[in-house]
Amino acid sequence: MDLLTPHHLKTIAEYHRFMELSKPEHPLISVIKFEDIKRRPDNYPSSIIHNFYSIALKKNFTAKMKYGQQDFDFDEGIMHFMSPKQVLTIQASADEEFKHSGWLLLIHPDFLWNTPLSKKIKQYAYFNYKLNEALHLSEKEEILVTDIIEKIAQEYHTNIDNFSQDVIVAQIDLLLTYSERFYQRQFITRKIANHKILTQLDALLTDYFKNDNLSDKGIPTVQFIADNLHISANYLSRLLQLLTGQSTKQFIHDKLIDLAKEKLSTTDLTVSEIAFSLGFKHPQSFNKLFKSKTNRSPIAFRQSFN
């Protein structure tokens, strides 16, 4: 096996063979105890891509994982979620003691076909989060999640009948609903860390504006901001919505308007010159944004100082 080439696992059966597990009991879903995975991560390829959803509750994991471009070290009671076609990298030293416990739930999209959850699952933003935004569970939350997964495992190991899919899908739906609740709780309980991100965002935009990047590189995109803060765009937008009631784009625009007001009131630059200096390709776009934010045109705002 070429350890430098990403390994694409198209089916759950392929995942079982790759991890040296016994054959799955269902072709479209699997419930795995991490303790049963014998293959060491130092023998993994550089990255893994698979065509199914994964929901993991990991404990005592000594290797490092990279999800997208972000590194994450696991601790007690942490969940993470992956959508099909996302990239996961696991790094471990060959001489390092390897510990692994917890649960892994694999769900092929076809298992959810023709159920309400097939669309609903795509609405959960945490499936797009980077691993450093994993879900940190309290002890009580971990017990609840474990109980649901164990119920899914019990049904998974029972002989398949006409009710099996409905029962398992109902439990998955419940698991995802609780996960959404816990994520919302995490946004609230991690206020200090969240406000630190807001402070970093302010500093990042101030530095970007101060160094004339606006005229050279244009208005910073949401993705640019998220990348520089080392969090995902989804996480940043939800965080700002919670703390400020604004999306990331609205937050950036407000900072631009503050800078525009300063230039309009303290310089003799024309409105067009100010628009270009703020990264707008067309003055009309600047005028429209300014008026939507202040209910006045840039010229009217300037005239109010005369």
C-alpha contacts under 8 A as a table, 3 or more apart, distances in Angstrom:
res1	aa1	res2	aa2	distance
1	M	45	P	7.67
2	D	5	T	5.66
2	D	45	P	6.69
3	L	6	P	7.73
3	L	43	N	7.63
3	L	44	Y	6.51
3	L	45	P	3.84
3	L	46	S	5.48
4	L	45	P	5.83
4	L	46	S	4.92
4	L	47	S	7.82
5	T	45	P	6.32
5	T	46	S	6.13
5	T	47	S	7.17
6	P	45	P	6.21
6	P	46	S	5.83
6	P	47	S	4.59
6	P	48	I	5.46
6	P	49	I	6.94
7	H	45	P	6.38
7	H	46	S	7.90
7	H	47	S	6.26
7	H	48	I	4.85
7	H	49	I	6.12
8	H	48	I	6.01
8	H	49	I	4.74
8	H	50	H	5.66
9	L	12	I	7.53
9	L	14	E	5.85
9	L	15	Y	5.99
9	L	48	I	7.37
9	L	49	I	6.07
9	L	50	H	4.55
9	L	51	N	6.63
10	K	14	E	6.77
10	K	50	H	5.58
10	K	51	N	5.11
10	K	52	F	7.81
11	T	14	E	5.20
11	T	15	Y	6.57
11	T	27	P	7.78
11	T	28	L	7.86
11	T	50	H	7.44
11	T	51	N	6.67
11	T	52	F	7.55
11	T	108	H	7.82
12	I	15	Y	4.96
12	I	16	H	6.36
12	I	24	P	7.42
12	I	27	P	6.43
12	I	28	L	6.56
12	I	29	I	7.05
12	I	30	S	7.25
12	I	52	F	7.65
12	I	106	L	7.24
12	I	108	H	7.46
13	A	16	H	5.10
13	A	17	R	6.36
13	A	23	K	6.50
13	A	24	P	6.16
13	A	27	P	6.56
14	E	17	R	5.12
14	E	18	F	6.02
15	Y	18	F	5.02
15	Y	19	M	6.11
16	H	19	M	5.21
16	H	20	E	5.97
16	H	21	L	4.80
16	H	22	S	6.46
16	H	23	K	6.32
16	H	24	P	6.83
17	R	20	E	4.95
17	R	21	L	5.90
17	R	22	S	7.35
17	R	23	K	7.39
18	F	21	L	7.63
19	M	37	I	6.08
19	M	38	K	6.97
19	M	39	R	5.60
20	E	37	I	6.84
20	E	38	K	6.54
20	E	39	R	6.35
21	L	36	D	7.30
21	L	37	I	6.43
21	L	38	K	7.71
24	P	27	P	6.50
24	P	29	I	7.86
24	P	30	S	6.19
25	E	30	S	7.18
25	E	156	Y	7.26
25	E	157	H	7.04
26	H	29	I	5.66
26	H	30	S	6.65
26	H	156	Y	7.67
27	P	30	S	7.86
28	L	107	I	6.16
28	L	108	H	5.01
28	L	109	P	7.90
28	L	110	D	6.86
28	L	111	F	5.52
29	I	105	L	7.54
29	I	106	L	5.47
29	I	107	I	4.66
29	I	108	H	6.12
29	I	111	F	7.00
30	S	105	L	5.90
30	S	106	L	5.12
30	S	107	I	6.79
30	S	156	Y	7.40
31	V	103	W	7.22
31	V	104	L	5.90
31	V	105	L	4.73
31	V	106	L	6.49
31	V	149	I	7.96
31	V	152	I	7.55
31	V	153	A	5.70
31	V	156	Y	7.25
32	I	36	D	7.33
32	I	103	W	5.79
32	I	104	L	5.03
32	I	105	L	6.37
33	K	36	D	5.48
33	K	37	I	7.33
33	K	101	S	6.97
33	K	102	G	5.95
33	K	103	W	4.76
33	K	104	L	6.30
34	F	37	I	5.39
34	F	58	K	7.93
34	F	100	H	5.84
34	F	101	S	4.90
34	F	102	G	5.42
34	F	103	W	5.73
34	F	104	L	6.74
35	E	38	K	7.58
35	E	100	H	5.76
35	E	101	S	5.11
35	E	102	G	7.20
39	R	43	N	7.22
40	R	43	N	5.68
40	R	44	Y	7.23
40	R	98	F	7.40
41	P	44	Y	5.10
41	P	63	A	7.36
41	P	90	I	6.24
41	P	91	Q	6.42
41	P	92	A	5.75
42	D	90	I	7.87
42	D	91	Q	6.27
42	D	92	A	4.84
42	D	93	S	5.88
42	D	94	A	5.59
44	Y	47	S	7.60
44	Y	90	I	7.20
45	P	48	I	6.98
46	S	89	T	6.02
46	S	90	I	7.33
47	S	87	V	6.43
47	S	88	L	5.46
47	S	89	T	4.28
47	S	90	I	6.98
48	I	87	V	5.74
48	I	88	L	5.21
48	I	89	T	6.22
49	I	84	P	7.77
49	I	85	K	5.59
49	I	86	Q	5.86
49	I	87	V	4.97
49	I	88	L	6.54
50	H	84	P	5.90
50	H	85	K	5.53
50	H	86	Q	7.10
50	H	87	V	7.86
51	N	83	S	7.97
51	N	84	P	4.43
51	N	85	K	5.44
51	N	108	H	7.07
52	F	83	S	6.51
52	F	84	P	4.51
52	F	85	K	7.51
52	F	106	L	6.62
52	F	107	I	5.62
52	F	108	H	4.42
52	F	109	P	6.22
53	Y	81	F	7.53
53	Y	82	M	5.65
53	Y	83	S	4.72
53	Y	84	P	5.38
53	Y	106	L	5.71
53	Y	107	I	5.02
53	Y	108	H	6.11
53	Y	109	P	7.20
54	S	81	F	5.78
54	S	82	M	5.18
54	S	83	S	6.75
54	S	104	L	6.91
54	S	105	L	5.60
54	S	106	L	4.63
54	S	107	I	6.35
55	I	79	M	7.20
55	I	80	H	6.08
55	I	81	F	4.75
55	I	82	M	6.67
55	I	104	L	5.83
55	I	105	L	5.05
55	I	106	L	6.61
56	A	79	M	5.39
56	A	80	H	5.47
56	A	81	F	6.50
56	A	102	G	7.56
56	A	103	W	5.74
56	A	104	L	4.45
56	A	105	L	6.25
57	L	77	G	6.65
57	L	78	I	5.76
57	L	79	M	4.49
57	L	80	H	6.90
57	L	102	G	5.32
57	L	103	W	5.12
57	L	104	L	6.41
58	K	61	F	6.66
58	K	74	F	7.24
58	K	75	D	7.83
58	K	76	E	7.28
58	K	77	G	6.27
58	K	78	I	5.62
58	K	79	M	6.28
58	K	100	H	7.46
58	K	101	S	6.07
58	K	102	G	4.74
58	K	103	W	6.57
59	K	74	F	7.01
59	K	75	D	6.11
59	K	76	E	4.95
59	K	77	G	5.74
59	K	78	I	6.90
59	K	100	H	6.52
59	K	101	S	5.16
59	K	102	G	5.56
60	N	74	F	7.24
60	N	75	D	6.36
60	N	76	E	6.48
60	N	99	K	5.81
60	N	100	H	5.49
60	N	101	S	6.05
61	F	73	D	7.95
61	F	74	F	5.84
61	F	75	D	7.09
61	F	98	F	7.46
61	F	99	K	5.47
61	F	100	H	4.80
61	F	101	S	6.95
62	T	73	D	7.72
62	T	74	F	7.32
62	T	92	A	7.82
62	T	97	E	7.63
62	T	98	F	5.94
62	T	99	K	5.79
62	T	100	H	7.22
63	A	73	D	7.36
63	A	90	I	6.84
63	A	91	Q	5.86
63	A	92	A	4.83
63	A	93	S	7.79
63	A	98	F	7.22
64	K	71	D	6.97
64	K	72	F	6.21
64	K	73	D	5.44
64	K	74	F	7.58
64	K	90	I	5.82
64	K	91	Q	5.17
64	K	92	A	6.40
65	M	71	D	5.80
65	M	72	F	5.54
65	M	73	D	6.75
65	M	88	L	7.19
65	M	89	T	5.60
65	M	90	I	4.47
65	M	91	Q	6.16
66	K	69	Q	6.30
66	K	70	Q	5.30
66	K	71	D	4.43
66	K	72	F	6.23
66	K	88	L	5.92
66	K	89	T	4.90
66	K	90	I	6.31
66	K	131	L	7.18
67	Y	70	Q	5.54
67	Y	71	D	6.73
67	Y	72	F	7.96
67	Y	87	V	6.26
67	Y	88	L	4.92
67	Y	89	T	6.42
67	Y	130	K	5.81
67	Y	131	L	5.56
68	G	86	Q	7.62
68	G	87	V	6.01
68	G	88	L	6.78
68	G	130	K	6.65
70	Q	130	K	6.55
70	Q	131	L	6.64
70	Q	132	N	6.56
70	Q	230	H	7.40
71	D	131	L	7.15
71	D	132	N	6.76
72	F	131	L	6.03
72	F	132	N	5.41
74	F	78	I	6.90
75	D	78	I	6.56
77	G	136	H	6.31
77	G	137	L	5.34
77	G	138	S	7.23
77	G	139	E	7.49
77	G	142	E	6.10
78	I	134	A	6.64
78	I	135	L	5.62
78	I	136	H	4.78
78	I	137	L	5.88
79	M	134	A	5.93
79	M	135	L	5.03
79	M	136	H	6.62
79	M	137	L	7.48
80	H	127	F	7.96
80	H	131	L	6.61
80	H	134	A	5.15
80	H	135	L	6.25
81	F	126	Y	6.60
81	F	127	F	4.99
81	F	128	N	7.76
81	F	129	Y	7.72
81	F	134	A	7.91
82	M	86	Q	6.61
82	M	127	F	5.17
82	M	128	N	6.95
83	S	86	Q	6.02
83	S	127	F	5.71
83	S	128	N	7.11
92	A	96	E	7.13
93	S	96	E	5.20
103	W	146	T	7.96
103	W	149	I	7.61
105	L	149	I	7.86
107	I	111	F	6.75
108	H	111	F	5.54
108	H	112	L	7.50
109	P	112	L	5.48
109	P	113	W	6.60
109	P	118	S	7.06
110	D	113	W	4.95
111	F	165	Q	7.79
112	L	115	T	5.61
112	L	116	P	7.99
112	L	117	L	6.34
112	L	118	S	4.96
112	L	169	V	7.24
113	W	118	S	5.80
114	N	118	S	6.95
115	T	118	S	5.64
115	T	119	K	7.99
116	P	119	K	5.97
116	P	120	K	6.31
117	L	120	K	4.63
117	L	121	I	5.57
117	L	169	V	7.50
117	L	173	D	6.77
118	S	121	I	5.89
118	S	122	K	7.37
119	K	122	K	5.61
119	K	123	Q	7.22
120	K	123	Q	5.39
120	K	124	Y	7.31
121	I	124	Y	5.74
121	I	176	L	7.90
122	K	125	A	7.67
122	K	127	F	7.84
124	Y	127	F	6.17
124	Y	180	E	7.37
125	A	128	N	5.62
125	A	129	Y	6.90
125	A	234	N	6.81
126	Y	129	Y	4.97
126	Y	180	E	7.98
128	N	232	S	7.98
128	N	234	N	7.44
129	Y	133	E	6.11
129	Y	134	A	7.30
129	Y	232	S	6.11
129	Y	234	N	7.10
129	Y	235	Y	6.80
130	K	133	E	5.59
130	K	134	A	7.14
130	K	231	I	6.91
130	K	232	S	6.21
131	L	134	A	5.01
132	N	231	I	7.50
133	E	231	I	7.32
133	E	235	Y	7.72
135	L	179	S	7.96
135	L	182	F	7.49
135	L	183	Y	6.38
135	L	186	Q	7.54
136	H	186	Q	7.46
137	L	140	K	7.87
137	L	141	E	5.55
137	L	142	E	5.62
137	L	182	F	7.50
138	S	141	E	5.10
138	S	142	E	6.08
139	E	142	E	5.13
139	E	143	I	6.34
140	K	143	I	5.17
140	K	144	L	6.33
141	E	144	L	5.08
141	E	145	V	6.15
141	E	182	F	7.84
142	E	145	V	5.14
142	E	146	T	5.98
143	I	146	T	5.13
143	I	147	D	6.12
144	L	147	D	5.13
144	L	148	I	6.48
145	V	148	I	5.25
145	V	149	I	6.29
145	V	175	L	6.74
145	V	178	Y	7.96
146	T	149	I	5.13
146	T	150	E	6.02
147	D	150	E	5.11
147	D	151	K	6.29
148	I	151	K	5.10
148	I	152	I	6.36
148	I	171	Q	6.60
148	I	174	L	7.95
148	I	175	L	6.54
149	I	152	I	4.98
149	I	153	A	6.13
149	I	171	Q	7.96
149	I	175	L	7.81
150	E	153	A	4.85
150	E	154	Q	6.08
151	K	154	Q	5.03
151	K	155	E	6.35
151	K	171	Q	7.62
152	I	155	E	5.23
152	I	156	Y	6.00
152	I	168	I	5.77
152	I	171	Q	6.45
152	I	172	I	7.69
153	A	156	Y	4.83
153	A	157	H	6.13
154	Q	157	H	5.33
154	Q	158	T	6.36
155	E	158	T	5.06
155	E	164	S	6.84
155	E	167	V	7.64
155	E	168	I	6.85
156	Y	159	N	7.82
156	Y	160	I	7.75
156	Y	164	S	7.79
156	Y	168	I	7.66
160	I	163	F	7.88
160	I	164	S	5.76
161	D	164	S	5.45
162	N	165	Q	7.24
163	F	166	D	5.45
163	F	167	V	6.20
164	S	167	V	5.30
164	S	168	I	6.17
165	Q	168	I	5.22
165	Q	169	V	5.91
166	D	169	V	5.21
166	D	170	A	6.07
167	V	170	A	5.22
167	V	171	Q	6.41
168	I	171	Q	5.11
168	I	172	I	6.19
169	V	172	I	5.01
169	V	173	D	6.05
170	A	173	D	5.07
170	A	174	L	6.27
171	Q	174	L	5.01
171	Q	175	L	6.13
172	I	175	L	4.95
172	I	176	L	6.19
173	D	176	L	5.24
173	D	177	T	6.16
174	L	177	T	5.07
174	L	178	Y	6.24
175	L	178	Y	5.29
175	L	179	S	6.15
176	L	179	S	4.87
176	L	180	E	6.17
177	T	180	E	5.14
177	T	181	R	6.41
178	Y	181	R	4.98
178	Y	182	F	6.17
179	S	182	F	5.03
179	S	183	Y	6.12
180	E	183	Y	5.10
180	E	184	Q	6.29
181	R	184	Q	5.18
181	R	185	R	6.27
182	F	185	R	4.89
182	F	186	Q	6.08
183	Y	186	Q	4.89
183	Y	187	F	6.40
184	Q	187	F	5.26
184	Q	188	I	6.66
185	R	188	I	5.18
185	R	189	T	6.09
186	Q	189	T	5.18
186	Q	190	R	5.84
187	F	190	R	5.60
187	F	191	K	6.83
187	F	194	N	7.44
187	F	239	L	6.99
187	F	242	L	7.89
188	I	191	K	5.71
190	R	193	A	5.50
190	R	194	N	6.07
191	K	194	N	4.91
191	K	195	H	5.95
192	I	195	H	5.25
192	I	196	K	6.19
193	A	196	K	4.99
193	A	197	I	6.46
194	N	197	I	5.14
194	N	198	L	6.47
194	N	239	L	7.09
195	H	198	L	4.85
195	H	199	T	6.22
195	H	243	L	7.97
196	K	199	T	5.04
196	K	200	Q	6.21
197	I	200	Q	4.95
197	I	201	L	6.07
197	I	229	L	7.42
198	L	201	L	4.97
198	L	202	D	6.29
198	L	240	L	7.73
199	T	202	D	5.15
199	T	203	A	6.30
200	Q	203	A	5.06
200	Q	204	L	6.01
200	Q	229	L	7.39
201	L	204	L	5.02
201	L	205	L	6.21
201	L	225	I	7.58
201	L	229	L	7.30
202	D	205	L	5.35
202	D	206	T	6.08
203	A	206	T	5.06
203	A	207	D	6.07
204	L	207	D	5.26
204	L	208	Y	6.10
204	L	225	I	7.89
205	L	208	Y	4.93
205	L	209	F	6.02
205	L	252	I	7.85
205	L	255	K	7.92
206	T	209	F	5.25
206	T	210	K	5.98
207	D	210	K	5.05
207	D	211	N	6.23
208	Y	211	N	5.57
208	Y	212	D	6.99
208	Y	213	N	5.73
208	Y	214	L	7.30
209	F	212	D	5.69
209	F	213	N	6.09
209	F	214	L	6.16
210	K	213	N	7.57
212	D	215	S	5.93
212	D	216	D	6.71
212	D	277	S	7.71
213	N	216	D	5.05
213	N	217	K	5.30
213	N	218	G	6.74
214	L	217	K	5.44
214	L	218	G	4.48
214	L	219	I	5.51
214	L	220	P	7.59
214	L	277	S	6.27
214	L	278	L	5.15
214	L	279	G	4.51
215	S	218	G	5.66
215	S	276	F	6.10
215	S	277	S	4.62
215	S	278	L	5.84
215	S	279	G	4.72
215	S	280	F	7.94
216	D	279	G	7.38
217	K	220	P	7.75
217	K	279	G	7.12
218	G	278	L	7.27
218	G	279	G	4.06
218	G	280	F	6.80
219	I	278	L	7.07
219	I	279	G	5.13
219	I	280	F	7.24
220	P	224	F	6.20
220	P	225	I	6.86
220	P	252	I	7.98
221	T	224	F	5.12
221	T	225	I	6.43
221	T	249	K	7.80
222	V	225	I	5.21
222	V	226	A	6.18
222	V	233	A	6.46
222	V	248	T	6.33
222	V	249	K	6.38
223	Q	226	A	5.04
223	Q	227	D	5.99
223	Q	232	S	7.73
223	Q	233	A	5.79
224	F	227	D	5.22
224	F	228	N	6.28
225	I	228	N	5.28
225	I	229	L	6.30
226	A	229	L	5.11
226	A	230	H	6.04
226	A	231	I	5.32
226	A	232	S	5.51
226	A	233	A	5.20
226	A	236	L	6.59
227	D	230	H	4.92
227	D	231	I	6.19
227	D	232	S	6.92
227	D	233	A	7.89
228	N	231	I	7.85
231	I	235	Y	6.66
231	I	236	L	6.78
232	S	235	Y	5.29
232	S	236	L	6.28
233	A	236	L	5.14
233	A	237	S	6.14
234	N	237	S	5.25
234	N	238	R	6.27
235	Y	238	R	5.28
235	Y	239	L	6.04
236	L	239	L	5.04
236	L	240	L	6.12
236	L	248	T	6.98
237	S	240	L	5.23
237	S	241	Q	6.06
237	S	246	Q	7.90
237	S	247	S	5.27
237	S	248	T	5.25
238	R	241	Q	5.01
238	R	242	L	6.23
238	R	247	S	7.50
239	L	242	L	5.17
239	L	243	L	6.23
240	L	243	L	5.03
240	L	244	T	5.39
240	L	245	G	6.50
240	L	246	Q	5.91
240	L	247	S	6.07
240	L	248	T	6.48
241	Q	244	T	5.52
241	Q	245	G	4.22
241	Q	246	Q	4.78
241	Q	247	S	5.63
242	L	245	G	5.80
242	L	246	Q	7.99
246	Q	249	K	7.95
246	Q	250	Q	5.76
246	Q	251	F	6.09
247	S	250	Q	5.16
247	S	251	F	6.20
248	T	251	F	4.99
248	T	252	I	6.25
249	K	252	I	5.17
249	K	253	H	6.18
250	Q	253	H	5.01
250	Q	254	D	6.16
251	F	254	D	5.21
251	F	255	K	6.49
252	I	255	K	5.21
252	I	256	L	6.30
253	H	256	L	4.93
253	H	257	I	6.17
254	D	257	I	5.09
254	D	258	D	6.27
254	D	293	K	7.73
255	K	258	D	5.12
255	K	259	L	6.37
256	L	259	L	5.11
256	L	260	A	6.08
256	L	278	L	7.11
257	I	260	A	4.81
257	I	261	K	6.07
257	I	290	F	6.42
257	I	293	K	7.62
258	D	261	K	5.18
258	D	262	E	6.41
259	L	262	E	5.08
259	L	263	K	6.36
260	A	263	K	5.12
260	A	264	L	6.03
260	A	274	I	6.99
260	A	278	L	7.59
261	K	264	L	5.06
261	K	265	S	6.06
261	K	301	F	7.86
262	E	265	S	5.31
262	E	266	T	5.94
263	K	266	T	5.33
263	K	267	T	5.34
263	K	269	L	7.46
263	K	274	I	7.02
264	L	267	T	6.00
264	L	268	D	7.44
264	L	269	L	7.40
264	L	271	V	7.66
264	L	274	I	7.76
264	L	298	P	7.31
264	L	301	F	7.60
264	L	302	R	5.60
265	S	302	R	5.92
265	S	305	F	6.82
269	L	273	E	5.86
269	L	274	I	6.22
270	T	273	E	5.09
270	T	274	I	6.23
271	V	274	I	5.09
271	V	275	A	6.09
271	V	283	P	7.36
271	V	298	P	6.85
271	V	299	I	7.29
272	S	275	A	4.99
272	S	276	F	6.27
272	S	283	P	5.30
273	E	276	F	5.24
273	E	277	S	6.11
274	I	277	S	5.01
274	I	278	L	6.20
275	A	278	L	5.23
275	A	279	G	6.64
275	A	280	F	5.37
275	A	281	K	7.65
275	A	282	H	7.33
275	A	283	P	5.39
275	A	286	F	5.74
276	F	279	G	5.21
276	F	280	F	5.08
276	F	281	K	6.18
276	F	282	H	7.39
276	F	283	P	7.14
277	S	280	F	7.38
280	F	283	P	6.58
280	F	285	S	6.88
280	F	286	F	6.30
281	K	285	S	7.82
282	H	285	S	5.55
282	H	286	F	6.97
283	P	286	F	5.06
283	P	287	N	6.15
284	Q	287	N	5.03
284	Q	288	K	6.12
285	S	288	K	5.17
285	S	289	L	6.24
286	F	289	L	5.23
286	F	290	F	6.01
287	N	290	F	5.17
287	N	291	K	6.10
287	N	297	S	6.25
287	N	298	P	6.43
288	K	291	K	5.32
288	K	292	S	6.19
288	K	297	S	7.91
289	L	292	S	5.09
289	L	293	K	6.26
290	F	293	K	5.24
290	F	294	T	6.04
290	F	295	N	7.65
290	F	296	R	7.22
290	F	297	S	6.46
290	F	298	P	6.59
291	K	294	T	5.18
291	K	295	N	4.70
291	K	296	R	4.79
291	K	297	S	5.00
291	K	298	P	7.27
292	S	295	N	5.68
292	S	296	R	7.82
294	T	297	S	7.75
296	R	300	A	5.96
296	R	301	F	6.15
297	S	300	A	5.14
297	S	301	F	6.20
298	P	301	F	5.06
298	P	302	R	6.23
299	I	302	R	5.09
299	I	303	Q	6.11
300	A	303	Q	5.04
300	A	304	S	6.34
301	F	304	S	5.31
301	F	305	F	7.37
302	R	305	F	5.69
302	R	306	N	7.31
303	Q	306	N	5.23
